[in-house]
Amino acid sequence: MSASAWQRLLTLRVALRRMRDSLPRLSSGHLPLLSIVVAAYNTQPYIEETLTSLARQRYRRIEVIVVNDASTDLTGEIAGRFAAKDRRFRLVSAPHGGPGAARNLGAALAGGQYLAFFDSDDIADPLFYFEAIRGLEHSDSDFAVGSYEVLSDGLRRSAPKYVRRVHKENRRGIKLADLPEITVNALCCSKVYRRDFYERCVGPQPEGVFYEDQMTSMRGYVRSGSFDVISRPVLQWRRRPTLDATSQRTVDADNLQHRVNAYRDVSGFLDACDLPLVREQRLLQLLYTDQLTLGHLVEASPQYFDIAAAFLRWAIPLVDAEMYNENVSFGNRVLHWLVMHSDLPTTSSFILSGGRRLASWVFERRDEGSSGLVVGVLPTFDCDRAGIPLAVRCPTERELAKVATVAPPIDG
């Protein structure tokens, strides 16, 4: 072997050693068993990739309980092949009851000291459970929660900014009061629980509904003595085609009703726990992250519009007005007013006119007595005819700083 080839080999060995040493390690000794419950229903195109990602976890001492929720495609057969070749996998068949019922069945069969749930169309990062359990073994927290990425049309995208913000750094042993905004991560599959804590304080999960993650996650945040936050994405959450995933049909009225019901149930839970500030924080999150997907109103039905309007009329008065103005964007504040006080055609016209974008607006000063209001005018939409009050069309100081020019007062 030549000297240059030998040097390249040594360089490669050093690089591999450094990469090995950079990987997280658990303390030596007995590794606790982790039970991963996978609720599976008609995910034939995705489940093989999902289960492969679980089989390749660096944390090896796992049991994967796949609950086939009466799938009518080859989901059960694919999961059965994994169970046949890998003794860590187990397939359980159940009558169709939805994800909550499937997860509850799997949790009842779990034997691990730790418990996690995973959807049968998502992809787990290889170090997810290794990193989570390593942290929990040192922190004695009740659960760990990680960030995630979004997988859509074969492309990996970062999680929304509001999720990345609460996961900007690793934290161990924190309480909800230390980071109340963490509740924005309500994804059940982003968490690893100590099983005894889950059984005492979190489960069972709501059955017969969508968005069961909302209540499940909130119980964990509220009732935990402490929890760990993992900064890096631990999974890829798959955004499936609209007609392929019932829980992701964002323009479907029944879907919105399930979402609204889940949000109201969580709000009632926080009210019963005497946590008004957490309740307000969660409602504010729903408003500024547009969990009602109001941008899709142009495609939605009048029933969808009515459900959204009823929710906004209920939720907005429960949030501090100053916090609402500072956190909800200018365009969405106007949109909220239209949904609550106008009709679907007018609101759709506003959206199509670009009203949600601050850059679409022109701002001018209006001498209204001694107030001297700065008011937004949308060139392609008649706000006065729509009856939008001037006060609703006033930007905050922060928003005004982003506006290039403000027209002088209108004479007369």
N, C-alpha and C positions, 0 to 999 in steps of 0.2 A: 504494500500500500504506500502510495506516495505521501510525502510530508503534507502537501496541501489537502489531500483527501483525509488524512488523519486529523488535521486541524479542523476541517469541517465537521468530522464526526464528533470531536471533542466539544465543539461549539454547540452542536445539536444536543449532545448529552446534557450539557449545562443548561440549555434552554428548557429541555424536558424536565430536568430536576427542579428548576425554578417554577415551572408551571405546576408540577406535582405539589411542591411545598406551598404554593399559593392557594391550593384548594382547602376548603374548610374541613376540619377534622373534629370528630367527637372524641371524648376522653376514652381511654382504653377500658376494657371490661365489657360486661353484658350490654348489648344494645336493646333498647326497648322496642317492642313490636308496634308497628304502625298499621292500623286498619284503614284502608281507603275504600270508600263506598262509591260505586259508580252507578248512577241511575241511568238506564239505557232504554230509549224508546225510538224506534225507527231512525237510527242514525247509521245505517249501512255504509254510506259513503265516507264516514269519518271515524268510526269506532276503532278500526284497526290501527290507525295512526295514533289515536288516543291511548289505547292499551299498550302499544309499543313504547310510547313515551313514559308510561308508568313502569313497564318492565325494565327500562334502561335507567331507572333512577339510581343515583350513586348510593343513596340509602337503601341497602339491600333487604333489610329485615322488615318486609312488608307482607301484608295479605290484602289482596284486591278482591273485593266482593262486588261482582257485577250483578245487579238486579235487573233482569230483563222484564220490563214493564209491559208484557203482552205485545211485543213488537210484531208487526205483520210483514216485515221484510227479513233480511238475513242477519239482522243485528245479533240475535241470540246464537246463531250458528257460528258467526265470527268469534264471539266471546267464548263459545264453547271450545274452539280450537286453542285459544290461549290457555284455558283451564286444563286442557288435555296435555299440553306440552310443558306447562310451568306450574308446579305445585303451589306456588304462591297465589295463583288465580283460582277463583271459585265462581261458578255461575249459579244463580238462583232465579227461578221463574216465579212471576207473580201476576195476578190479575191486574188489568190496567187500572191504575189509581192515581197516576200523575207523579211528578218528581218527589213531592213531599212524602207520599206514602211509600215510594220505593226507597227513599233515603232512610225513612224510619225503620223499615224492614231490615235493611242492610246494617244500620246501627245496632239493632237488637241482636244481630248475629256476630257483631264484631268482638274480637278477643284481645285487641291491642290496648296498650297503655295510652296510646295516642290515637286520635280519630280525625280523619279528613274526608271530605266529599269532593267528588270530581264529576264533571259533566262528560257525557260520552262523545262529545264533538270538539272538546278543547285539547290543548297540548301542554303537557307539564314540562317545565324547565328541568334538566337533569339534576340540578342541585337543589331543587325546591325543598324537598323534605329533609335532606341532609342539613341544609342551613337552618330550617325552621326548628328541627329537633335539637340541633347543636345549641341554638340560642336558648330554647326552653329548658334544657338540661342545666344551663348555667344561671338562668334568671329566675326560675321557679314561677314564671308567669303562667296564666291559665290557658293562653293560646297565643299564636303568632299569626300575623296578617301580612301578606306581601302585595306588592304592586302587580300590575299585569299589562300585557300588550293586547291589541285588538287585531284579529286575523280576519281580513275581509277580501274576498276575490283573490285569494292566494297571496295577498300582500300583508306583511306585518307592519302595524302602525303603533306608535306610542299611545298609551292611555291618554284620556283627556287631561288637559292641564290641571284641573282641579284634583285629579287623582295623583298625578305626579307631584303636585305641591305637598300633599300630606305624606308622601313617601320619599321626600328629598334626602332623608338620612335614616340610618339604622337607629332604632331606639329599643331599649330593653327595660322591662319592668315599669312601664308608664300606666297611668290611669286615664280614664275618659276625660277627667277635668283638665289633664295636661294637654290634651289634643282633641277637643270635641269635634273638630272638623274631620276626624278620621272616619266618622259615620258615613261619609260620602262613598267609602268603599264598602258596599253592601254585598259584594260578590261572595257567596258562600264558599266557592271553591278556592278562594285565595287564602283560606285559613286552615290551621292545624290546631286542634284542641287536645287538651288532656281529656281523656275519655271520661274520667270521673266528674270533671267540671261540666262537660257537655251534658252528661246525664242528669246532673243535679240542677243545672241552671239554664240550659239552652234548649235542649230537645223537649218533646218531639217537635218536628217541623210541621207547619200548617199543611193540611191536606185538602185536595180538591180545589186548589187555587193556583194561579200563577204568581210569580214574584214572592214566593215563600222565603227567598233569601232575605228580604227586607226585615221581617220580624226576627228571623233566626239570627242574623248578624247583630241586630240591635240588642237582643237579649244578652249576647256575649259581651258586647261593649259595656253595657250597663251593669251587669252582674259580676263581672270579673274583678278580682282583686288587683290584677295588673295584666298587661299584655305586651307583646313585643311587636315592633313594626320593622319589616324588612324593606329596604329601599329598592332593591332590584326587582324587575318583573319575574314572577315565579311561574307564570303560565301565559299562554296565548288564548284569549277568550275569542271564540269564533262567532263572528256576526254572519249568520246564515241568510240565504235568500229569503225574502219576505214571506213567501208562501210555504217555505220549508220548515219554519220554526214558529209554532203557534205563539209562543211567548214573545217573539220579536216582531209581530205584525203591528207595527207602530201606528198605522192609520186605521186600525180596526177598532170599532167602538167597544166591543166586548173586551178587547185587550186593554184599552184605556180604563175601562171600569174596574178591571182586576188591579191595575196599577194604582188607581185612586183609592180603592178599598184597602190595599196594602199600606199606602201612605197614611190613611186615616187610622188604621189599626195601630201602626207604629206611634202615631201622634197620641192616641189614647193610652197606649202603654206607657209612654214617657210622662204623660199627665198623671197617670196613676202612681208612677214612681216619684212624683213630685220633683220633676226635672224640667222646669219651664224653660231654662236657658238652652238646654240640649234640644228640647222640642222646637224652640224658635230657630236654632241653628239648622236643624234638619229641614224644616219647612223652607227656610231661606235657600238652602242648597237645592231643593227641588225647583225653586223658582228661578234661580240664576243659572242653573245648568239645563233648564228647559226639559225636565223629565216628562212633561206632557207632550213633547215634540210638536209644539204649536206651529213650527215652520211647515208641517205637513198638512195644515188645515186646508190648503188649496186642493188636496186630494181626498179630504175626509168628508164624512157624512154630517148632516145636521145633528144627528144623535151624538156623534163624537164632539161636535162643537158645544152642545148643551152640557155634556159631562164635564168638559174642560171649564166652561163658564161657572158651573156650580162649584167646582173645586177651587177656582181662583177667588170667588166671592167668599168662600169659607176660609181659605188659607191666608190671604193677604192681610186681613185685619188682625191676624194673630202674630204678625211680624212687625217689629219696630219700624216706623216709617223712615227714619233716617238710615237705618241699616238696609232697608229695602232699596232706597234710592242709590245708596253707595255701592251696592253689590249687583243689582239687576241693571243691565245695560239700558241706555236711553230708548232704543228702538223696542226692546222687549217690554219696557214699562208702558209705552204707548200701545203696544200690541195687547198687553194684559187688559188695559182699559177698554179697548175695542171688543175683546172677547166678552168682557163682563157687561158692556153697555150697548153693544151694537149687534149686528147680525153676521152670518157667515159670508154672504157676498161682499159686504163692505170690508170685512176683515181680510178676506182672500185678496181683494183688490189692493189693500194696504201692503200685504206681503209681497205680491207681484210687483208693486211699485218700488221695492227695495227699502221699505220703511224700517226694517230691522237693522239696517246698516247706518251708522252715524254719518258716514261719508255721503249718503244720499240726501242729507238734510242741508237746508240753508238756514242760518240763524240771523235774526234781526232784533233790534231793540224796539220795544213798544212802550211808549209812555202811558202807562196805566196808572193815573194818579201819581203817587210818589214812589211807586214800586220800580218803574223802569225795568220791566221784565225783559230777559233775553228769551225769545220764543223760537221754536223750530218750525220751519215751513217745508213741506215736502212738495217739490215742484210737480210731481206726477200724481199727486193725490191731494184732494181738497179736504184738509183737516177741519176747516171751519164748517163745511157742509156736513161732515161726519159728526160734528158736535163735540170734538175732542177739546176739553177745557185747556185754556192757556197754561194753567199750572201743571198739567200733565206733560206739556210740551217744553218744559223748562229743563235744560241740562244742568247737571251738577257742576261744581267748580272744576273738578277733575276732567269731566267730559268737555267743558268749555275750553280747557287748555289745549285740547286736541283739535279744536276747530280753527281752520286757517284764518277766516275773517268773519266779522259780525257786522251786518249792515247797520247804518245809522238809524235813529228813530224815524218812524213814518209820520209825516206831517199830517196834522188833522186827525 
